């Protein structure tokens, strides 16, 4: 019987490999939200894995939130 909705703990070599893969994709320009969508992992987990991989996180793009209309 499958237990849908249950989270799976990612540990050891699997975690290190996932962190390395996500780190490489992030450094190639993928957004954290894109990595979340493609892996099914939570935002927090993806962010933690990127930090574990030693990736320097980019600043958030706040331009759309603070942009003023052009007159």
PyMOL commands that set and color helices and strands:
alter all, ss='L'
color gray80, all
select helices_A, chain A and resi 12-27+32-39+43-52+63-66
alter helices_A, ss='H'
color red, helices_A
deselect
rebuild
show_as cartoon
